[in-house]
Amino acid sequence: MSLSSILSADAIDSAIKDCQAPDTFCPKKFFQACGLTQKSPQDVKKAFAILDNDGSGFIEEEELKFFLQRFSPGARVLTDKETKGFLAAADDDSDGRIGAEEFQAMVLS
């Protein structure tokens, strides 16, 4: 399954274009632009499962670096600053990774 089965290709492309320059990625803005904030909690959990590249049940810092590439293979890698900021914004229990519930809370809040 790919994210284009949940989100429109046009919305994904538009969201990726909005953060092409380094250090311009904002998770909340990205989730709105790609349409994920308008999806059901079940669809957000499906998206999480796709983004959880290693199937561990968590999105770790290493996976976050390649977050945009999960939406579009040609997208850039997140900078260290963006990766750490994304992790800090979603990691409510400070365990250094983002769980499904944390991801869902960030996207739908």
N, C-alpha and C positions, 0 to 999 in steps of 0.2 A: 504494500500500500504506500502511496505517496501523498504528500500534502495537497497535491492538486486534486485529489479525490474529495477533499474537504473544503478547499478554498479555490476560488477562480484563478486561472493562470494570469489574467489581467491584473487582478488585485495583488497577487504575489509580485509580479513584475514592477508594479507601481511602488509597492512597499520597499522593494530592493533598491530601486532607483532613488528613493528618498534618503537613503543612507549609504550611498556609494562612497562618499569621501570618508577617510579615516576619522574616527572619533565623532561621528554624527549619528551613530546608532543609539536609539532610545527604545527600550523594550516596549513600553506602553504605547508609544506612537506607532511603532512597527505593528503591534498586534491590532491596533485600530485600522491602520492603512491596509493590512492584508485581509481584514474582515474577521479575524479570529474572535474578536470581542463580541461579535454578533452571533456566534455559534452556540449551540447547546453545550451544557457541561459534558455530555457524552462525546461530542465532537472534539472538545478541548482535550479530553483524556485520550482520544484517538491520536490527536496531533502530538501529545506528549509521548505516546508510545513510539511514534515515528522519530521524534527528536532524540529519544533515548537510544542512541546508536548501538550501544553494547547490550541493551536489554536488561540492565541492572536494576531498573525501577527508579533510577535517579539520573539526572543530567548533571554530570560533573564538569568542572572547569575546563578540562581538555575538550569535552564535547561542545561546550559553549563557544569555544573559539571558532568552530566550524558551523555554528548555528545557521547563518545565512545560507550556507551551501546546502543545507538540508531542504531549504525552500527552492533554491535555484543553483544547480551545480556550478555555474560560472560566477557566482557571487564571491565577494571578497571574504577574507578571514577577519574576524573581529580583532581589534587591537587588545593588548593586555588591559588597558584602562577600561575599555568597553566591557570586556569579559568580567573583570572584577566588579565593575559597577552593576552589571546584570545579575551576577551571583549575589551581591550584597542586597539588591533590591528584592530578590525572590526568596532567599534563604532565611526563612523566618526562625528556624531553630538553630541556626549557626553551626550546622554540621559540615559545611563546605560543599554542599551539593543541593540540588533542587529536586524535591519529590513531586509526585503527581498532584498532591493537594496544594502544595506551595505554588506550583505552576498554574493550576486552575485558579487559585485565589488571585494571583497576579494578573492573569488575563481577563478575568471576569469582574474584577473590582473597579 
